[in-house]
Amino acid sequence: MRRVVVPSFLLGVIALAGCPDPKPITQLAPPPAGQGFQLHVEPFPVAAGDEVQACYFFEVPGEPGTDVWVSRYEMAQAVGSHHMNIFRVKTIKNLNGNPGEKVVSYNGQGECFVSSNWSDWPLVTNTQQGSLTDWKLPDGVGAKFQAGEKLMLQTHWVNASTQKTPEKAEVSVNFWTMAAPPAHELGTMFATNQNISICPGDVGKSFSKTCRIGTGNVNVIAANGHFHSRGTNFEMFVVDAAGNEVGSRFYDSQSWDDPPMSRDFSVAIPEGGGVKWRCTFDFPQGGCGDPNKQCCFTFGGVVETQEHCNAFVYFWPATRDFNCF
């Protein structure tokens, strides 16, 4: 693990609204003063053959302890990003940092690659798409924060055989705030299926898992999935209290490197029910994933030798945030 402490004026860890970004590669302007704040990760290089995953720590600005409600996220990334996730920092295991610090890990080695470190850190928002993701929450729904609350932004970049980073890595995120509390609080679900293994000759091999979040009148409003280059189809379904699928799938993606974030819909989850997600993979004979695991791809964050089957789900009202590992 390498910990680097960088002054916040260089990181842009908390660039309050109205402070201009000198070199925004995505040209993402911050919200006007009083309407939000921006998090900006300054550009950094990703050497050929490297995977870099960096965990940045920062605080929500404002008078400590006061509520901060957010109605819109703008997320912009340079070309070549593998993913960007933001979490609320809760139980500390082996990954931590003060606001203004970052922990950088390389090629699967280091605490920023160890998912158990954030196993109870609730999801805030995420994107896997290059360029701009502009997400306005439905009317009457907002994400609740407290000023002084610590968040962690994780950004993953790959410059190897399966994915390239032609430019320097860079991320900007705008949090647009609300003047008054909304009627409903946004809830989130971050879920992983770690019991996966894709071996040479596996074609059309699927893995499914369920996370129960239904407590009555829960409405899913956005979702996206995440796997690596062996993934061919990512699907999500609503299930009832008995685990049976209800209706048709509400999320479907065949894109591993630029999966869409589906939003602007509303899918009801019945009492005691939840979300089931299914990942399908192809890996023909003749290739090799991890040579230490009989050339199979098992769960892990390294794009070149491991696979993921991760679901991101957003809903209201928030009974609580769910992590399913």
C-alpha positions as CSV (number, residue, x, y, z in Angstrom):
1,M,0.0,0.0,0.0
2,R,1.3,3.4,-0.9
3,R,-0.3,6.4,0.9
4,V,0.3,9.8,-0.5
5,V,-0.8,13.0,1.3
6,V,-1.5,15.7,-1.2
7,P,-2.7,19.3,-0.4
8,S,-6.4,19.6,-1.3
9,F,-5.8,22.5,-3.6
10,L,-3.8,20.1,-5.8
11,L,-6.3,17.2,-5.5
12,G,-9.3,19.3,-5.7
13,V,-10.7,17.0,-3.1
14,I,-13.2,19.5,-2.0
15,A,-13.5,22.3,-4.6
16,L,-16.4,24.3,-3.2
17,A,-18.9,25.7,-5.7
18,G,-17.7,28.6,-7.6
19,C,-14.0,27.6,-7.5
20,P,-12.8,27.1,-11.1
21,D,-11.0,24.0,-12.2
22,P,-7.9,25.0,-14.1
23,K,-7.6,22.0,-16.3
24,P,-10.9,20.1,-16.5
25,I,-10.2,17.5,-19.2
26,T,-14.0,16.9,-19.4
27,Q,-14.8,20.6,-19.1
28,L,-17.2,19.9,-16.2
29,A,-17.9,23.2,-14.5
30,P,-18.7,23.2,-10.8
31,P,-22.2,24.2,-9.6
32,P,-22.7,27.9,-8.9
33,A,-22.0,29.1,-5.4
34,G,-24.6,27.8,-2.9
35,Q,-25.9,25.2,-5.2
36,G,-23.4,22.4,-4.6
37,F,-19.8,21.3,-4.6
38,Q,-17.3,19.5,-6.8
39,L,-14.9,16.7,-6.2
40,H,-12.0,16.8,-8.8
41,V,-9.2,14.2,-9.0
42,E,-6.3,15.8,-10.7
43,P,-4.8,14.0,-13.8
44,F,-2.3,11.2,-13.2
45,P,-0.6,8.8,-15.7
46,V,-1.3,5.1,-16.1
47,A,1.8,3.4,-17.4
48,A,1.6,0.7,-20.2
49,G,0.8,-2.7,-18.7
50,D,-0.5,-1.2,-15.4
51,E,-3.8,-1.3,-13.6
52,V,-4.2,1.5,-11.1
53,Q,-6.9,1.7,-8.5
54,A,-6.9,4.8,-6.3
55,C,-9.0,5.5,-3.2
56,Y,-9.5,9.2,-2.4
57,F,-10.9,10.4,0.9
58,F,-12.8,13.7,1.5
59,E,-15.4,15.3,3.6
60,V,-18.8,16.7,2.7
61,P,-18.4,20.5,3.1
62,G,-20.5,22.6,5.4
63,E,-21.1,23.2,9.1
64,P,-20.4,19.8,10.7
65,G,-23.5,17.8,11.6
66,T,-25.9,19.7,9.4
67,D,-27.9,17.9,6.7
68,V,-26.8,18.2,3.1
69,W,-29.4,17.0,0.5
70,V,-28.3,16.2,-3.1
71,S,-30.7,16.0,-6.0
72,R,-28.3,15.5,-8.9
73,Y,-24.9,14.0,-9.7
74,E,-22.7,14.9,-12.7
75,M,-19.8,12.5,-13.2
76,A,-17.2,13.0,-15.8
77,Q,-14.2,10.9,-16.6
78,A,-11.4,10.8,-19.1
79,V,-11.3,8.0,-21.7
80,G,-10.0,4.8,-20.3
81,S,-11.7,4.5,-16.9
82,H,-12.8,1.1,-15.8
83,H,-15.0,2.3,-13.0
84,M,-15.6,5.1,-10.5
85,N,-17.5,4.4,-7.2
86,I,-18.2,6.6,-4.2
87,F,-18.8,5.1,-0.8
88,R,-19.6,6.4,2.7
89,V,-16.8,5.5,5.1
90,K,-18.0,3.3,8.0
91,T,-16.2,0.4,9.7
92,I,-12.4,0.8,9.2
93,K,-10.5,-2.4,8.4
94,N,-7.2,-2.0,6.5
95,L,-8.1,0.9,4.3
96,N,-8.4,4.5,5.5
97,G,-7.2,8.1,5.0
98,N,-7.8,11.5,6.2
99,P,-9.6,14.1,4.0
100,G,-7.1,15.1,1.3
101,E,-5.3,11.7,1.3
102,K,-5.3,8.9,-1.2
103,V,-4.3,5.3,-1.2
104,V,-3.0,4.0,-4.5
105,S,-2.7,0.3,-5.4
106,Y,-1.2,-1.3,-8.5
107,N,-1.9,-4.5,-10.4
108,G,-4.1,-6.1,-7.8
109,Q,-1.7,-5.4,-4.9
110,G,-2.7,-3.1,-2.1
111,E,-5.6,-2.3,0.1
112,C,-7.6,-0.3,-2.5
113,F,-8.0,-3.6,-4.4
114,V,-9.4,-5.5,-1.3
115,S,-13.2,-5.3,-1.5
116,S,-13.7,-6.5,2.1
117,N,-12.3,-3.2,3.2
118,W,-15.5,-1.5,2.1
119,S,-17.9,-4.3,2.8
120,D,-20.2,-2.1,4.9
121,W,-19.5,1.3,3.3
122,P,-22.8,2.2,1.7
123,L,-22.8,3.2,-2.0
124,V,-23.3,6.8,-2.9
125,T,-23.1,6.8,-6.7
126,N,-21.1,5.2,-9.5
127,T,-20.3,5.3,-13.2
128,Q,-18.4,3.2,-15.6
129,Q,-18.9,5.3,-18.7
130,G,-16.4,7.6,-20.2
131,S,-17.3,11.3,-20.8
132,L,-20.3,12.5,-18.8
133,T,-23.0,10.8,-16.7
134,D,-25.6,13.4,-15.7
135,W,-28.2,11.9,-13.3
136,K,-31.0,14.0,-11.8
137,L,-33.0,12.2,-9.2
138,P,-36.8,12.1,-9.5
139,D,-38.8,15.0,-8.1
140,G,-39.3,14.5,-4.4
141,V,-36.2,12.2,-3.9
142,G,-32.8,13.2,-2.6
143,A,-29.6,11.7,-1.2
144,K,-28.9,12.7,2.4
145,F,-25.5,13.5,3.7
146,Q,-24.1,15.3,6.8
147,A,-21.6,18.0,6.5
148,G,-18.3,16.6,7.8
149,E,-19.2,13.1,6.7
150,K,-16.2,11.2,5.2
151,L,-16.6,9.7,1.7
152,M,-14.2,7.6,-0.4
153,L,-14.0,7.9,-4.2
154,Q,-12.5,4.9,-5.9
155,T,-11.2,5.2,-9.5
156,H,-9.8,2.3,-11.5
157,W,-7.8,2.6,-14.7
158,V,-6.4,-0.1,-16.9
159,N,-3.7,0.3,-19.6
160,A,-3.1,-3.3,-20.5
161,S,-4.3,-5.8,-23.2
162,T,-8.0,-5.8,-22.5
163,Q,-8.4,-2.1,-21.9
164,K,-6.4,1.0,-22.7
165,T,-5.9,4.4,-21.1
166,P,-4.9,6.7,-24.0
167,E,-5.1,9.9,-21.8
168,K,-4.2,10.6,-18.3
169,A,-6.7,9.5,-15.7
170,E,-9.0,12.3,-14.4
171,V,-12.4,12.4,-12.6
172,S,-14.8,15.2,-11.8
173,V,-18.0,14.8,-9.8
174,N,-20.6,17.5,-9.1
175,F,-23.0,17.2,-6.2
176,W,-26.0,19.5,-6.8
177,T,-27.7,20.3,-3.5
178,M,-31.3,21.0,-2.6
179,A,-32.7,24.0,-0.7
180,A,-35.1,22.0,1.4
181,P,-35.4,18.3,2.4
182,P,-37.4,16.2,-0.1
183,A,-40.3,13.9,0.6
184,H,-38.2,10.7,0.1
185,E,-34.6,9.7,0.8
186,L,-32.6,7.8,-1.8
187,G,-31.4,4.3,-0.8
188,T,-28.6,2.3,-2.5
189,M,-27.6,-1.3,-2.9
190,F,-24.0,-2.5,-3.8
191,A,-23.9,-6.2,-4.3
192,T,-21.2,-8.7,-5.5
193,N,-21.3,-12.3,-6.4
194,Q,-17.9,-13.6,-5.3
195,N,-18.7,-17.3,-6.0
196,I,-17.8,-17.2,-9.7
197,S,-15.3,-19.2,-11.7
198,I,-14.9,-19.0,-15.5
199,C,-12.5,-21.6,-16.9
200,P,-11.3,-22.3,-20.5
201,G,-14.1,-23.8,-22.5
202,D,-16.9,-22.1,-20.5
203,V,-19.3,-20.6,-22.9
204,G,-22.7,-19.2,-21.8
205,K,-21.9,-19.9,-18.2
206,S,-24.1,-18.0,-15.8
207,F,-24.1,-17.1,-12.1
208,S,-27.0,-15.6,-10.2
209,K,-27.5,-14.1,-6.7
210,T,-30.3,-12.3,-4.8
211,C,-30.2,-9.4,-2.3
212,R,-33.4,-8.8,-0.4
213,I,-34.3,-5.1,0.1
214,G,-38.1,-5.1,0.0
215,T,-39.8,-3.6,3.1
216,G,-43.0,-2.4,1.4
217,N,-43.4,0.2,-1.3
218,V,-39.7,0.2,-2.4
219,N,-39.2,1.6,-5.9
220,V,-36.1,0.9,-8.0
221,I,-35.2,4.0,-10.1
222,A,-31.8,3.3,-11.5
223,A,-29.3,0.4,-11.9
224,N,-26.1,-0.7,-13.6
225,G,-24.0,-3.8,-13.7
226,H,-20.3,-4.5,-13.8
227,F,-18.1,-7.3,-15.1
228,H,-14.9,-7.7,-17.0
229,S,-14.2,-8.6,-20.6
230,R,-15.4,-12.3,-20.4
231,G,-18.9,-11.0,-19.5
232,T,-21.5,-11.2,-22.3
233,N,-24.8,-10.4,-20.6
234,F,-25.8,-8.7,-17.3
235,E,-29.4,-8.9,-16.2
236,M,-31.4,-7.8,-13.2
237,F,-34.9,-9.0,-12.0
238,V,-37.3,-8.2,-9.2
239,V,-38.0,-11.2,-6.9
240,D,-40.7,-11.7,-4.3
241,A,-40.3,-13.0,-0.7
242,A,-40.0,-16.6,-2.0
243,G,-37.2,-15.7,-4.4
244,N,-39.4,-16.0,-7.6
245,E,-38.9,-13.6,-10.4
246,V,-41.6,-11.0,-10.8
247,G,-42.3,-9.5,-14.2
248,S,-39.6,-9.1,-16.8
249,R,-36.0,-8.0,-16.3
250,F,-35.5,-4.3,-15.6
251,Y,-31.8,-4.2,-16.5
252,D,-30.0,-5.8,-19.4
253,S,-26.5,-5.0,-20.7
254,Q,-24.1,-6.7,-23.1
255,S,-21.4,-4.1,-22.7
256,W,-18.5,-4.9,-20.3
257,D,-16.4,-1.8,-20.9
258,D,-19.1,0.9,-21.2
259,P,-22.2,-0.5,-19.5
260,P,-25.2,1.8,-19.4
261,M,-26.7,3.3,-16.3
262,S,-30.4,2.7,-16.7
263,R,-32.5,5.3,-15.0
264,D,-35.8,7.3,-15.2
265,F,-37.9,4.3,-14.5
266,S,-39.8,2.9,-11.5
267,V,-40.0,-0.8,-10.6
268,A,-41.8,-1.8,-7.4
269,I,-40.3,-4.4,-5.1
270,P,-42.8,-6.4,-3.1
271,E,-42.7,-6.9,0.7
272,G,-39.8,-9.1,1.6
273,G,-38.5,-9.2,-2.0
274,G,-35.4,-7.9,-3.6
275,V,-33.2,-7.9,-6.6
276,K,-31.7,-10.9,-8.4
277,W,-28.8,-10.3,-10.8
278,R,-27.3,-12.8,-13.3
279,C,-24.0,-12.6,-15.1
280,T,-23.2,-14.7,-18.2
281,F,-19.6,-15.3,-19.4
282,D,-17.8,-16.7,-22.4
283,F,-14.2,-18.0,-22.2
284,P,-13.2,-20.3,-25.1
285,Q,-10.5,-23.0,-25.0
286,G,-7.0,-21.9,-25.5
287,G,-6.8,-18.9,-23.2
288,C,-5.6,-18.5,-19.6
289,G,-6.9,-16.3,-16.8
290,D,-5.0,-16.9,-13.6
291,P,-2.3,-19.5,-14.1
292,N,-2.4,-20.2,-10.3
293,K,-6.1,-21.2,-10.6
294,Q,-5.9,-23.6,-13.5
295,C,-6.3,-20.7,-15.9
296,C,-9.7,-19.8,-14.6
297,F,-11.0,-16.3,-13.8
298,T,-12.3,-16.1,-10.2
299,F,-13.7,-13.1,-8.3
300,G,-11.3,-10.1,-8.1
301,G,-10.7,-6.6,-9.3
302,V,-7.8,-7.2,-11.7
303,V,-9.2,-6.9,-15.2
304,E,-6.5,-9.1,-16.9
305,T,-6.8,-12.2,-14.7
306,Q,-10.0,-11.9,-12.6
307,E,-13.8,-11.3,-13.0
308,H,-16.6,-9.4,-11.4
309,C,-20.3,-9.8,-11.1
310,N,-21.4,-6.6,-9.3
311,A,-24.7,-4.9,-9.2
312,F,-25.5,-1.2,-8.3
313,V,-29.1,-0.5,-7.5
314,Y,-30.8,2.8,-6.5
315,F,-34.3,3.0,-4.9
316,W,-36.6,5.0,-2.7
317,P,-37.6,5.3,0.1
318,A,-34.4,4.5,1.9
319,T,-35.1,2.0,4.7
320,R,-31.3,1.6,4.8
321,D,-28.5,1.1,2.4
322,F,-27.7,-2.5,1.5
323,N,-24.3,-4.2,0.8
324,C,-24.6,-7.8,-0.3
325,F,-21.1,-9.5,-0.4
